[in-house]
Amino acid sequence: MNANSHIYKIVFANQGKIYEIYARQVSHGELFGFVEVEELIFGERSSVVVDPSEERIKTEFAGVKRTYIPMHSILRIDQVEKQGVSKISSVEGGNVTQFPMPMYAPGSGDKSKT
């Protein structure tokens, strides 16, 4: 498998929902604290069976060339062999949301040692 054929599954939380998207490129990006996702992949529109959850996420990301996802929202990034179905689903387990974790600049380290 060459570098151009890699497919990544990105799972992240956004406004109380879990998003699962597929893309060809994922990197740390140029914006501190964000993961850069490019070349989003969605199922073929020519299929006879239409999945409403995938249509919803296609509409949300229509026209998006590159998206930046906050690092603390990322739940998981996997390199996969083939694309699955992109979807938006509800968070299970009640109405408790994880508080965003603080981001530290490189080299900030532990100041208590000084």
N, C-alpha and C positions, 0 to 999 in steps of 0.2 A: 504494500500500500504506500503510494508516494504522498508527499506532504500536501499536495493539492486535493487529495481525496479524503482527508480526515473529516470526520463529522463529530461534532460535540453536542452533547445534550446538556443544557443549562437549566437548572431548577432554582428559582428564586421567589422570594416573597415580595408582594407589592399590594398595599392597601387591603390587607386581610385576605388576599387570595394567593394561591400557589400557581406560578407560571412555569410551564415546561416548554422550552423552545429548542430548536436545533439550528446549528450554524456551522459554517465551514472555518471560521477564524475566531479565536478567542485570545485576548492578550491583556496585560496589565494596563495598557493604554497610557495616554499622556496626562490624563486627569488623575491627580492623586486621590486614592480611595475609591476608584471606580474600575470595573472590569469592562473592557471594550469588546463588543460582540459585533461581528460583521458577517455579511452574506447569509442572512437568515434563510432557512429552508422550510418550505411548507409542502404539503401533499399536492398532487396534480389536481387542477380544477376540472379536468376532463372526466374524472371518475363519476360513475352513475350514483354511487352512494355518497351522500354529503353528511359529514359529521358536524353538527351545530357548534360543538365546542371548538373545533379547529377553525371553522368559519369565523367565529368571534375573535380569535387571536389573529387570524389573517387580516381581518378588518382593522384591528388595533395597530398592527405593525405595517399596514399598507403604505408603501412609499418610503419606508425607513431603510436607509442604506447602512447605517451604523447606529448602535444604541450603546449607551453607557449605563451600567447597572451598579448601584452602590455596593461596595464590597461586603458590607455587613448584611445585605439582603440575600446574598448568594447562599444557597443551601448546599449545592452540589454541582460539580462540572465533571462529566464523564466523556471520554473519547469512546465512541461506539462504532460498530461496524456498519450499521445501516440506520437510516432515519426511522423514527417512530412518529406517532401522532402528536403534534403540538397541542397543548390544551391549557385551560385555566380552570382550576378547581378550588373549592372552598377549603379552608384550613379546618381540620378536624381537631376536637379536643377542647372546645369551649371558646370563651371570649378573652383569653389571656394571650397577649402578644409580647414577644421578647423585646426588651428595650434595646435600642441600637448600642452596640459596643463602641467605645471611643477608638479613634484612629490615632496612631502616633507617627510622627515624622521619623524617617530613618535617622538613627544616631541620637535620638532623644534619650533613650535608655532610662535606667532607674536613677533618679536624682537624689535618692535617700543615701547613696553611698558617698556623697561628697562631704 
